[in-house]
Amino acid sequence: MILMDKKKRLFEQFPPVSTEEWMEKINADLKGADFNKKLVWKTRDGLSVMPFYRQEDTVRLPHSNLLPGDFPFTRGVQVAGNNWLIRQDITVTDYKAANRKALDILMRGITSLSFMIADPESVNNKNIALLLGGIHPESVELNFSVAGKAKELLAALKEWLRETRADMSQVKVMVSADPLGRLAANGTLCVPVEEGLDYLADLVRECAGEPGLRCLEPAGTLFSNAGAGPVAELAYTLALGSEYLAALTARGISADDAAGAMRFTLGIGSDFFPEIARLRAARMLWAAIVKEYGAADDGSAYMHIHAVTGRWNKTLYDPYVNMLRTQTEAMSAVLGGAESVTVEPFDTVFRSAGEFSERIARNQQLLLMEEAHLDKVADPGAGSYYIEELTSMMAGEAWKIFLEIEQQGGFLASLRKGIIQDRISASAAARKADMARRKEVLLGTNQYPDFRESRAPEHDPDRLFSDYRSSADHEVQPIIPARGADGFERLRLATENSGRRPVVFMLTTGDLTMRRARAQFSSNFFAVAGYEVRDNNGFEKVADGVNAALEAKADIIVLCSSDEEYATVAKEAFTITAGRAVVVVAGNPPCMDDLKAAGLDHFISIRSNVLETLEMFNRILGIN
């Protein structure tokens, strides 16, 4: 009682402050600066996010008062914690070897296995039994992917489950089929689309009535790994799911059975809080779609989500930074309520993962579960004014894009018209342009490269780059995977493969503050291309700096000084160099036109397109 009185007296010292009062204080502190330009930021999808939110902002949000398990499942269905499954992929070329690996990683914390069968013709009862020997089906989720032969695979799995006398109410088995996703990825199917959907309908009928079996997995990773933003990926994935509902119900399958056969795969990007909100928005929107198709059971409208760390922001250079990227992505997925998560190994974009990178990927999730205890709280984002508002905004924007696709006739019609491909290509191009100007940073690649990293890690070029070649057999234009770093990586690999490493010499002189700041900027700028950068403490005389640069056999001399001093320093350096090296001025000084008239052509600054500028220097230096 005494404690409560103390708390009451404490709060009385802090009277409520209205939003209007906060805004008055903020505007006063801004001293006339524009509030929207200074403090309102834009998400990757263009959503305007306020610098603060208050309880009153959530009053108008219908989902803010829901509990876990409440329709439309914004908060998921778990009420006693947040137990997600830790998944790892195994490529199956040798069934016995794949079984040994599966049994091994099950002892290392994995609770969900994904078998990617390389040869469809190898699928039979004997091989499936060999693959799953010693695995307890009620204790681990089992996922299978095979290009064709899905019916045969499902039949073999059912036979194995019968022989092991598995409790079908406890098993979780997915035979992943996504024919429209395969069409979008490859540009064609091995059978006509309608025939492929007929085949899918047969699969769904085989799974109907078996709560532990699913066979339809619309994958949003196709879109995000090609450059689509988080909201766009969600909208396209919802449209894909809706197309399947329409196709299956048209073939006599109930909405409940069609939706019950599905689990979605979503890619998770680097936008920490928006990604949390996006998974919550995904469940909300999917529930609304399923109910529109006439599902009788609310539970059928629950969106089962598997999350995979994205590839768009993964890099070849400074590759261990990829671990930091996948860690925040995994946290977003877990806090957003994904039922299972795959953390791809840090080197998966440029080579086949090895034992070390696979172990690290497993342990990243184990750290989140066993040490960060993120499995202890159901929907920890609930009640956060910021996340609740983000959930609503992302749902609204995704729904808008979804309706635009529906107005074009749905996912398949939009794919055939090239609408989705064109939007993703435009998004990827815009994001790459931001990376070229370092508006979007990839640490170690387009900003702050590791100066000690003289060569790229061992890699497979065919895995690293996706070079699209059109084909007359394509029914639709394929959605091509891409990464934000690929332009910079091609640039730097060209430098490495040239057989020489150009030397860039920082000629620092004059004003101490400006020369150090510009030398640091310029060193990072040129190191991005893999050039050898030589910084210096400074030179009293320009001639001494030029001579030192020429003695160092510099290919490029970067002048680092103040704007005021460039008028004389730059001309002097250029004259003394006499064409024996490329002279570059760090900055955009007011005397630029005068310097250009004197023969100085090269200037770098924060407004430079880093990629295009470095490609130009490669050409000047004879590097193709």
MIMIDREN-422594 format. One record per residue (C-alpha): chain; y, z, x; residue number from 0; residue in three letters. Coordinates in steps of 0.001 Angstrom, whole numbers, plus 500000, padded with zeros to 6 digits. Layout:
A:Y:Z:X:NUM:ALA
...
This chain:
A:500000:500000:500000:0:MET
A:502358:500925:502852:1:ILE
A:501441:497658:504600:2:LEU
A:502247:495646:501463:3:MET
A:505637:497353:501172:4:ASP
A:506429:496475:504777:5:LYS
A:505515:492838:504146:6:LYS
A:507649:492753:501020:7:LYS
A:510640:494160:502889:8:ARG
A:510057:491673:505721:9:LEU
A:510111:488653:503424:10:PHE
A:513244:489915:501697:11:GLU
A:515030:489373:505021:12:GLN
A:514264:485660:504782:13:PHE
A:515586:484336:501470:14:PRO
A:514233:480959:500266:15:PRO
A:515987:477895:501643:16:VAL
A:516216:474850:499394:17:SER
A:515567:471291:500498:18:THR
A:519231:470510:499950:19:GLU
A:520228:473292:502332:20:GLU
A:517792:472029:504953:21:TRP
A:519202:468515:504626:22:MET
A:522757:469800:504970:23:GLU
A:521824:471606:508187:24:LYS
A:519976:468589:509572:25:ILE
A:522827:466190:508817:26:ASN
A:525290:468589:510403:27:ALA
A:523164:468720:513572:28:ASP
A:522900:464920:513601:29:LEU
A:526705:464738:513833:30:LYS
A:526989:461561:511835:31:GLY
A:523871:459813:513156:32:ALA
A:521726:458029:510561:33:ASP
A:518997:460380:509272:34:PHE
A:516530:457567:508521:35:ASN
A:516937:455912:511915:36:LYS
A:516738:459148:513882:37:LYS
A:514117:461214:512097:38:LEU
A:512096:459063:509675:39:VAL
A:509261:457313:511516:40:TRP
A:507040:454421:510521:41:LYS
A:503258:454459:510608:42:THR
A:501352:451472:511976:43:ARG
A:501213:450097:508425:44:ASP
A:504946:450514:507840:45:GLY
A:504848:453697:505752:46:LEU
A:507980:455840:506062:47:SER
A:507169:459421:507051:48:VAL
A:509734:462192:506623:49:MET
A:510299:464754:509405:50:PRO
A:509346:467582:507053:51:PHE
A:507639:468157:503713:52:TYR
A:507715:471105:501344:53:ARG
A:505532:472558:498640:54:GLN
A:507628:470902:495960:55:GLU
A:506575:467501:497352:56:ASP
A:502940:468162:496447:57:THR
A:503600:469157:492836:58:VAL
A:503661:465513:491739:59:ARG
A:500395:464735:493559:60:LEU
A:497482:465059:491097:61:PRO
A:494902:465470:493872:62:HIS
A:496645:468454:495501:63:SER
A:495126:470996:493104:64:ASN
A:491558:469708:493298:65:LEU
A:488644:471557:494870:66:LEU
A:485832:470093:496985:67:PRO
A:483380:468415:494623:68:GLY
A:486020:467580:492019:69:ASP
A:486353:463962:490933:70:PHE
A:487665:461712:492528:71:PRO
A:486328:463537:495601:72:PHE
A:489512:463410:497660:73:THR
A:488366:466654:499260:74:ARG
A:484739:465571:499607:75:GLY
A:481808:467528:498194:76:VAL
A:481052:470160:500840:77:GLN
A:482070:473663:499838:78:VAL
A:480352:475856:502441:79:ALA
A:481591:474152:505594:80:GLY
A:481905:470730:507146:81:ASN
A:478477:469829:508465:82:ASN
A:478569:466248:509662:83:TRP
A:475778:464318:511362:84:LEU
A:476028:463289:515021:85:ILE
A:474774:459733:515352:86:ARG
A:473689:457597:518316:87:GLN
A:472655:453936:518369:88:ASP
A:469478:452701:520035:89:ILE
A:468907:448992:520647:90:THR
A:465233:448258:519985:91:VAL
A:463631:445631:522193:92:THR
A:460569:447724:523077:93:ASP
A:459393:449929:520196:94:TYR
A:457594:452440:522387:95:LYS
A:460550:452822:524754:96:ALA
A:462936:453188:521804:97:ALA
A:460721:455932:520386:98:ASN
A:460780:457819:523705:99:ARG
A:464560:457610:523807:100:LYS
A:464859:458760:520191:101:ALA
A:462666:461804:520779:102:LEU
A:464676:462628:523893:103:ASP
A:468128:462497:522312:104:ILE
A:466929:464445:519272:105:LEU
A:466474:467328:521702:106:MET
A:470061:466856:522927:107:ARG
A:471943:467412:519695:108:GLY
A:471607:464128:517806:109:ILE
A:471046:464517:514052:110:THR
A:471332:460856:513024:111:SER
A:469484:457952:514674:112:LEU
A:470512:454325:514390:113:SER
A:467926:451712:515400:114:PHE
A:469323:448232:516024:115:MET
A:466271:445952:516013:116:ILE
A:466872:442930:518229:117:ALA
A:464009:440685:517039:118:ASP
A:463589:440466:513236:119:PRO
A:460179:438831:513638:120:GLU
A:458872:441998:515289:121:SER
A:459272:444045:512101:122:VAL
A:455892:445180:510739:123:ASN
A:454180:448387:509651:124:ASN
A:452586:448997:513031:125:LYS
A:455814:448675:515029:126:ASN
A:457818:450806:512601:127:ILE
A:455177:453534:512770:128:ALA
A:455312:453302:516575:129:LEU
A:459093:453477:516560:130:LEU
A:459164:456594:514372:131:LEU
A:456157:458427:515809:132:GLY
A:456792:462165:516196:133:GLY
A:460029:462068:514154:134:ILE
A:460312:464422:511195:135:HIS
A:461981:462350:508440:136:PRO
A:463424:465324:506551:137:GLU
A:465186:466624:509673:138:SER
A:467108:463576:510858:139:VAL
A:469011:460731:509221:140:GLU
A:467441:457345:509986:141:LEU
A:469493:454136:510072:142:ASN
A:468227:450615:510691:143:PHE
A:469981:447328:511353:144:SER
A:468223:443983:511619:145:VAL
A:469458:440412:511206:146:ALA
A:467077:439339:508442:147:GLY
A:463716:440787:507342:148:LYS
A:465431:443680:505558:149:ALA
A:462856:443585:502760:150:LYS
A:460002:443740:505224:151:GLU
A:461708:446571:507070:152:LEU
A:462273:448532:503856:153:LEU
A:458624:448038:502835:154:ALA
A:457406:449223:506240:155:ALA
A:459646:452296:506043:156:LEU
A:458372:453151:502571:157:LYS
A:454798:452881:503824:158:GLU
A:455581:455151:506783:159:TRP
A:457266:457701:504504:160:LEU
A:454210:457706:502237:161:ARG
A:451858:458174:505169:162:GLU
A:453926:461066:506525:163:THR
A:454111:462570:503020:164:ARG
A:457849:462902:503348:165:ALA
A:459790:464779:500690:166:ASP
A:461906:461925:499325:167:MET
A:464498:464341:497976:168:SER
A:465206:465429:501559:169:GLN
A:465144:462161:503507:170:VAL
A:468182:460047:504393:171:LYS
A:467260:456462:505265:172:VAL
A:469611:453473:505457:173:MET
A:468499:449880:505893:174:VAL
A:471879:448323:506529:175:SER
A:472639:445088:504698:176:ALA
A:476116:443552:504504:177:ASP
A:475768:439792:503898:178:PRO
A:479445:439203:503112:179:LEU
A:480443:441170:506187:180:GLY
A:478050:439009:508222:181:ARG
A:479620:435911:506672:182:LEU
A:483081:437136:507638:183:ALA
A:481984:437939:511186:184:ALA
A:479972:434779:511891:185:ASN
A:481644:432234:509625:186:GLY
A:478333:431377:507991:187:THR
A:475076:432833:506649:188:LEU
A:471563:431593:507291:189:CYS
A:471255:431045:503512:190:VAL
A:473784:430107:500788:191:PRO
A:475987:433050:499799:192:VAL
A:474621:433307:496260:193:GLU
A:471078:433339:497605:194:GLU
A:472081:436086:500035:195:GLY
A:473467:438146:497153:196:LEU
A:470255:437581:495177:197:ASP
A:468336:438912:498200:198:TYR
A:470666:441931:498303:199:LEU
A:470078:442611:494609:200:ALA
A:466321:442708:495239:201:ASP
A:466890:445246:498037:202:LEU
A:468996:447440:495764:203:VAL
A:466278:447364:493091:204:ARG
A:463765:448476:495722:205:GLU
A:465995:451476:496557:206:CYS
A:466850:452391:492949:207:ALA
A:465302:455678:491889:208:GLY
A:464850:456822:495492:209:GLU
A:467802:459154:496196:210:PRO
A:467071:459215:499907:211:GLY
A:467179:455428:500381:212:LEU
A:470251:453229:500738:213:ARG
A:470467:449586:501713:214:CYS
A:474081:448408:501434:215:LEU
A:476662:449225:504096:216:GLU
A:480088:447563:503772:217:PRO
A:481606:447873:507253:218:ALA
A:485349:448206:507728:219:GLY
A:484943:448183:511506:220:THR
A:484885:444384:511286:221:LEU
A:488542:444467:510250:222:PHE
A:489903:447273:512422:223:SER
A:488191:445930:515546:224:ASN
A:489958:442611:514954:225:ALA
A:493417:444198:514762:226:GLY
A:493902:445286:511144:227:ALA
A:495866:448501:510658:228:GLY
A:494298:451612:509077:229:PRO
A:495572:450958:505538:230:VAL
A:494674:447271:505681:231:ALA
A:491152:448093:506890:232:GLU
A:490728:450456:503975:233:LEU
A:491987:447877:501465:234:ALA
A:489712:445106:502787:235:TYR
A:486719:447447:502829:236:THR
A:487378:448514:499252:237:LEU
A:487662:444850:498256:238:ALA
A:484335:444151:499991:239:LEU
A:482704:447048:498149:240:GLY
A:484177:445887:494847:241:SER
A:482819:442374:495447:242:GLU
A:479352:443845:495890:243:TYR
A:479683:445863:492685:244:LEU
A:480695:442722:490801:245:ALA
A:477826:440678:492278:246:ALA
A:475182:443340:491643:247:LEU
A:476241:444259:488115:248:THR
A:476322:440525:487286:249:ALA
A:472657:440454:488371:250:ARG
A:471688:443172:485919:251:GLY
A:471955:446216:488197:252:ILE
A:473809:449214:486780:253:SER
A:477038:450338:488403:254:ALA
A:475379:453675:489163:255:ASP
A:472487:452063:491042:256:ASP
A:474757:449583:492827:257:ALA
A:477185:452252:493996:258:ALA
A:474334:454637:494791:259:GLY
A:472868:452120:497229:260:ALA
A:476054:452053:499304:261:MET
A:477385:453874:502306:262:ARG
A:480584:452700:503975:263:PHE
A:481323:452450:507675:264:THR
A:484959:452867:508667:265:LEU
A:486531:452526:512092:266:GLY
A:488747:455366:513264:267:ILE
A:491866:454623:515289:268:GLY
A:494279:456628:517382:269:SER
A:496699:457714:514623:270:ASP
A:495436:461276:514326:271:PHE
A:496898:462573:511042:272:PHE
A:497035:459216:509209:273:PRO
A:493328:458704:509935:274:GLU
A:492506:462102:508420:275:ILE
A:494521:461194:505338:276:ALA
A:492942:457726:505127:277:ARG
A:489406:459067:504692:278:LEU
A:490601:461340:501908:279:ARG
A:492419:458392:500280:280:ALA
A:489301:456217:500645:281:ALA
A:487179:458551:498549:282:ARG
A:489882:458783:495902:283:MET
A:490252:455009:495516:284:LEU
A:486551:454179:495640:285:TRP
A:485844:456661:492855:286:ALA
A:488434:454911:490676:287:ALA
A:486868:451487:491394:288:ILE
A:483318:452610:490597:289:VAL
A:484383:454185:487308:290:LYS
A:486073:450909:486322:291:GLU
A:482692:449208:486677:292:TYR
A:481285:451614:484090:293:GLY
A:479359:454147:486154:294:ALA
A:478066:456872:483861:295:ALA
A:477572:459546:486501:296:ASP
A:480638:460825:488375:297:ASP
A:478413:461470:491380:298:GLY
A:477741:457738:491701:299:SER
A:481427:457267:492447:300:ALA
A:481332:459424:495571:301:TYR
A:482074:457391:498691:302:MET
A:479597:458144:501468:303:HIS
A:481387:457506:504777:304:ILE
A:480079:456933:508264:305:HIS
A:482875:456828:510858:306:ALA
A:482840:454982:514183:307:VAL
A:485396:455263:516952:308:THR
A:487423:452051:517165:309:GLY
A:487451:449411:519894:310:ARG
A:490952:447970:519545:311:TRP
A:492499:450548:521906:312:ASN
A:489658:450783:524438:313:LYS
A:490243:449499:527966:314:THR
A:488522:448266:531096:315:LEU
A:490986:449837:533516:316:TYR
A:491299:453610:533882:317:ASP
A:488238:453729:531600:318:PRO
A:487862:457515:531450:319:TYR
A:491003:457581:529303:320:VAL
A:488727:456074:526656:321:ASN
A:487082:459501:526408:322:MET
A:490401:461032:525372:323:LEU
A:490885:458296:522805:324:ARG
A:487433:458724:521273:325:THR
A:487860:462501:521205:326:GLN
A:490954:462421:518996:327:THR
A:489347:459725:516846:328:GLU
A:486239:461847:516354:329:ALA
A:488428:464806:515391:330:MET
A:490199:462674:512777:331:SER
A:486863:461541:511352:332:ALA
A:485472:465069:511185:333:VAL
A:488599:466625:509693:334:LEU
A:488823:463762:507199:335:GLY
A:485337:464568:505913:336:GLY
A:483118:461796:507316:337:ALA
A:479459:462589:506651:338:GLU
A:478319:461142:509973:339:SER
A:480141:460038:513111:340:VAL
A:479342:457717:515995:341:THR
A:481363:458253:519156:342:VAL
A:480830:455074:521109:343:GLU
A:480409:455547:524881:344:PRO
A:483630:455123:526860:345:PHE
A:482353:451941:528560:346:ASP
A:480850:450212:525537:347:THR
A:483552:447515:525373:348:VAL
A:482851:446208:528858:349:PHE
A:479180:446905:529673:350:ARG
A:475942:448279:528270:351:SER
A:476261:452047:528058:352:ALA
A:474262:454060:530558:353:GLY
A:472762:457546:530472:354:GLU
A:475994:459190:531677:355:PHE
A:478327:457582:529147:356:SER
A:475873:458171:526282:357:GLU
A:475558:461847:527234:358:ARG
A:479326:462279:527314:359:ILE
A:479642:460610:523896:360:ALA
A:477071:463007:522394:361:ARG
A:478674:466028:523977:362:ASN
A:482108:465113:522661:363:GLN
A:480884:465767:519135:364:GLN
A:478897:468822:520167:365:LEU
A:482091:470310:521616:366:LEU
A:483869:469777:518312:367:LEU
A:481021:471406:516436:368:MET
A:479819:474198:518721:369:GLU
A:483017:475166:520541:370:GLU
A:485917:474038:518334:371:ALA
A:483915:475087:515218:372:HIS
A:485227:472189:513150:373:LEU
A:482063:472453:511075:374:ASP
A:483100:475805:509621:375:LYS
A:485899:474799:507220:376:VAL
A:485617:472343:504333:377:ALA
A:488563:469908:504186:378:ASP
A:490914:471808:506511:379:PRO
A:493724:469317:505770:380:GLY
A:493956:470388:502128:381:ALA
A:497188:472148:501267:382:GLY
A:499050:470676:504227:383:SER
A:502139:469186:502645:384:TYR
A:502191:466491:505324:385:TYR
A:498542:465437:505003:386:ILE
A:498613:465590:501207:387:GLU
A:501675:463320:501173:388:GLU
A:500103:460969:503740:389:LEU
A:496955:460810:501601:390:THR
A:499011:459756:498598:391:SER
A:501056:457195:500565:392:MET
A:498019:455607:502190:393:MET
A:496179:455459:498881:394:ALA
A:499164:453790:497240:395:GLY
A:499628:451180:499960:396:GLU
A:495892:450417:500240:397:ALA
A:495675:450030:496465:398:TRP
A:498572:447589:496543:399:LYS
A:496800:445383:499113:400:ILE
A:493501:445736:497219:401:PHE
A:495124:444473:494007:402:LEU
A:496646:441515:495861:403:GLU
A:493145:440529:497023:404:ILE
A:491769:440959:493519:405:GLU
A:494521:438705:492147:406:GLN
A:493294:436011:494539:407:GLN
A:489815:436271:493025:408:GLY
A:488373:439086:495104:409:GLY
A:487102:439497:498644:410:PHE
A:484912:436402:498837:411:LEU
A:487548:434099:497344:412:ALA
A:490201:435512:499698:413:SER
A:487849:435031:502633:414:LEU
A:487212:431403:501693:415:ARG
A:490975:430808:501362:416:LYS
A:491560:432373:504787:417:GLY
A:493929:434984:503358:418:ILE
A:492245:438000:504920:419:ILE
A:491733:436252:508274:420:GLN
A:495383:435178:508427:421:ASP
A:496612:438685:507637:422:ARG
A:494418:440245:510295:423:ILE
A:495452:437624:512860:424:SER
A:499125:438290:512110:425:ALA
A:498576:442031:512420:426:SER
A:496745:441626:515729:427:ALA
A:499467:439343:517094:428:ALA
A:502198:441814:516105:429:ALA
A:500371:444714:517711:430:ARG
A:499747:442736:520895:431:LYS
A:503434:441832:521004:432:ALA
A:504258:445550:520802:433:ASP
A:501862:446222:523663:434:MET
A:503351:443400:525723:435:ALA
A:506740:445140:525414:436:ARG
A:505163:448603:525745:437:ARG
A:506327:449697:522310:438:LYS
A:502679:450643:521898:439:GLU
A:501233:452239:525026:440:VAL
A:497725:451955:526425:441:LEU
A:497710:454533:529164:442:LEU
A:496412:453111:532426:443:GLY
A:496652:449513:531233:444:THR
A:500149:448503:530120:445:ASN
A:501813:451749:531235:446:GLN
A:501165:454256:534045:447:TYR
A:498255:452406:535703:448:PRO
A:496177:454221:538286:449:ASP
A:497652:453026:541624:450:PHE
A:494391:453945:543393:451:ARG
A:492319:451658:541177:452:GLU
A:492171:448537:543327:453:SER
A:489432:446803:541354:454:ARG
A:488035:446829:537832:455:ALA
A:484848:448803:537127:456:PRO
A:481616:446830:537030:457:GLU
A:481663:444905:533771:458:HIS
A:480215:442048:531739:459:ASP
A:482940:439412:531088:460:PRO
A:481113:438076:528027:461:ASP
A:481106:441553:526520:462:ARG
A:484700:442236:527524:463:LEU
A:486317:439166:525948:464:PHE
A:485596:437400:522666:465:SER
A:486481:433733:523041:466:ASP
A:486426:432053:519630:467:TYR
A:485134:428512:519347:468:ARG
A:485352:426763:515999:469:SER
A:482250:425128:514570:470:SER
A:481639:422535:511886:471:ALA
A:478917:424848:510536:472:ASP
A:481417:427560:509617:473:HIS
A:481755:428067:505884:474:GLU
A:484736:430374:506453:475:VAL
A:486955:431091:509421:476:GLN
A:485326:434049:511246:477:PRO
A:487144:437326:511786:478:ILE
A:487251:437552:515566:479:ILE
A:487038:440915:517401:480:PRO
A:490005:441644:519651:481:ALA
A:491474:444428:521736:482:ARG
A:495064:445258:522477:483:GLY
A:494372:445353:526204:484:ALA
A:492701:441981:526663:485:ASP
A:495867:440110:527720:486:GLY
A:496665:442674:530401:487:PHE
A:493053:442740:531558:488:GLU
A:492914:438961:531944:489:ARG
A:496149:439173:533949:490:LEU
A:494852:441836:536295:491:ARG
A:491425:440245:536714:492:LEU
A:493187:437012:537693:493:ALA
A:494978:438961:540425:494:THR
A:491724:440483:541661:495:GLU
A:489839:437181:541572:496:ASN
A:492555:435417:543544:497:SER
A:491279:437001:546738:498:GLY
A:494623:438560:547610:499:ARG
A:496610:441544:546431:500:ARG
A:500341:440778:546353:501:PRO
A:502614:443396:547928:502:VAL
A:505625:444630:545970:503:VAL
A:508217:446487:548043:504:PHE
A:510754:448865:546456:505:MET
A:514075:448391:548244:506:LEU
A:515833:451573:547137:507:THR
A:519460:452065:548132:508:THR
A:522704:453548:546868:509:GLY
A:522951:456045:544005:510:ASP
A:520053:458490:544426:511:LEU
A:519387:459158:540729:512:THR
A:519443:455528:539646:513:MET
A:517401:454213:542558:514:ARG
A:514625:456766:542019:515:ARG
A:514485:456165:538264:516:ALA
A:514386:452394:538713:517:ARG
A:511848:452536:541517:518:ALA
A:509521:454604:539366:519:GLN
A:509923:452195:536453:520:PHE
A:509403:449141:538670:521:SER
A:506382:450604:540444:522:SER
A:504627:451115:537109:523:ASN
A:505772:447673:535941:524:PHE
A:504170:445745:538817:525:PHE
A:501116:447978:539223:526:ALA
A:500073:446834:535731:527:VAL
A:499201:443455:537301:528:ALA
A:497133:445079:540037:529:GLY
A:499721:444445:542732:530:TYR
A:499974:446768:545725:531:GLU
A:503181:448759:545261:532:VAL
A:505034:450304:548210:533:ARG
A:507754:452753:547280:534:ASP
A:510340:454103:549726:535:ASN
A:512698:457058:550075:536:ASN
A:515693:454777:550467:537:GLY
A:517697:452722:552935:538:PHE
A:521277:453278:554063:539:GLU
A:521680:449581:554806:540:LYS
A:520382:446722:552690:541:VAL
A:519492:444745:555812:542:ALA
A:517210:447544:556992:543:ASP
A:515410:447495:553645:544:GLY
A:514929:443724:553662:545:VAL
A:513623:443780:557227:546:ASN
A:511193:446579:556393:547:ALA
A:509975:444614:553382:548:ALA
A:509439:441462:555399:549:LEU
A:507606:443422:558105:550:GLU
A:505336:444756:555352:551:ALA
A:504688:441120:554349:552:LYS
A:506060:441784:550887:553:ALA
A:505604:439038:548312:554:ASP
A:508159:440628:545979:555:ILE
A:511175:442756:546881:556:ILE
A:512510:444876:544009:557:VAL
A:516127:446035:544354:558:LEU
A:516568:449544:542933:559:CYS
A:520151:450775:542765:560:SER
A:522929:451365:540251:561:SER
A:524577:448710:538077:562:ASP
A:527887:449128:539922:563:GLU
A:526319:448591:543340:564:GLU
A:524257:445555:542389:565:TYR
A:527309:443264:542533:566:ALA
A:527249:443483:546335:567:THR
A:523797:444865:547188:568:VAL
A:521824:442199:545306:569:ALA
A:523691:439257:546815:570:LYS
A:523329:440671:550303:571:GLU
A:519586:441246:549915:572:ALA
A:519071:437792:548445:573:PHE
A:520971:436145:551324:574:THR
A:519098:438033:554048:575:ILE
A:515704:437385:552414:576:THR
A:516422:433647:552481:577:ALA
A:513488:432727:550260:578:GLY
A:510864:434534:552336:579:ARG
A:510020:436755:549314:580:ALA
A:510792:436834:545614:581:VAL
A:513800:439083:544944:582:VAL
A:513845:441031:541686:583:VAL
A:516637:443227:540305:584:VAL
A:515555:446335:538397:585:ALA
A:517851:446553:535380:586:GLY
A:520226:444416:533336:587:ASN
A:523559:445000:535127:588:PRO
A:526868:443737:533663:589:PRO
A:527151:441428:536688:590:CYS
A:523899:439650:535789:591:MET
A:525531:436279:535083:592:ASP
A:527361:436412:538404:593:ASP
A:524109:437255:540206:594:LEU
A:522274:434425:538479:595:LYS
A:524997:432032:539594:596:ALA
A:524357:433227:543151:597:ALA
A:520657:432331:542823:598:GLY
A:519063:435588:541642:599:LEU
A:516767:434656:538747:600:ASP
A:514544:437660:538198:601:HIS
A:515470:440869:536357:602:PHE
A:513170:443495:534823:603:ILE
A:514079:446259:532383:604:SER
A:512729:448249:529459:605:ILE
A:513543:445229:527269:606:ARG
A:511277:442932:529291:607:SER
A:508085:441506:527889:608:ASN
A:505870:443028:530562:609:VAL
A:502883:440753:530010:610:LEU
A:504841:437488:529980:611:GLU
A:506937:438564:532983:612:THR
A:503896:439464:535084:613:LEU
A:502128:436255:534093:614:GLU
A:505219:434427:535372:615:MET
A:505075:436271:538715:616:PHE
A:501383:435425:539020:617:ASN
A:502255:431747:538604:618:ARG
A:505043:432021:541178:619:ILE
A:502579:433579:543615:620:LEU
A:499970:430903:542940:621:GLY
A:497594:433129:540969:622:ILE
A:496033:431389:537957:623:ASN
